[in-house]
Amino acid sequence: MRRKMAAGNWKMNGLSAQLAELDSLGADHGSTSCDIVICPPATLIVPAVARTQDSPVSIGGQDCHTEIKGAHTGDISAPMLADAGASHVITGHSERRQYFHETDDTVNKRIVAAIKHDLVPVFCVGETETEREANITFSVLDKQVTTGLQDIALEDLSKLVVAYEPIWAIGTGKTATTEQAQEVHQFIRSLLEKAHGSGFAESIRIVYGGSVKPDNVAELMSMPDVDGGLVGGASLDAVSFSKIVLY
Ligand code: PEP
């Protein structure tokens, strides 16, 4: 049985006062059977880690650089996130791919860096609306998954989480239907099986992201290959994120 995961991506939202949301989240879910991860902006990682020390909430970064250190103004490396107390990191989010020109190859290097520094990579993949309409969703995802995970040894991938995030569903209020989500999650699992065998594929969590809200979460999570959610907007409010955790 794969343990469910609810990960919140706060994106570029949140000043110190936002950290209060973590208190109620932690208090609500003392004994939950779902892993809870919040990825606040980098400025809040250290206080967020301190604030969640006695709570089931883990803290993650929203991206990491391919390199450990160097002349990369504005970037953050995997060891810096680990040093700040983060346990997870989102890699390959579509906003990073779209606005910061991240590619399947550089996402692969980010995943390698994350694993090397003991961070759980939450590896995002997903097609655009145009790609879905052109019926190339599976080939787009095949390339993203295959290149994103290339040359990474099986033993290094045990903690991997894959997030299927159809780009047309992110922040739009449009959600994939349960059938669309299940079909793609099953396809991604088949790619993992082809690469590393069925034991591995069955153990890896594939979470869904794209306008997950309290009122659509139960339906999505009822699908056999949907192992949780990566949540943007609805993770900013502890009441609504709690409902997603508890669905
Ligand atoms: C996201 O940014 O990863 C996301 C899924 O956002 P939203 O839930 O707001 O669509």
Residues whose N, C-alpha, C, O or C-beta is under 5 A from the ligand:
A	BS01	PEP	N9 A169 I170 G171 T172 G209 G210 S211 V212 L230 V231 G232 G233
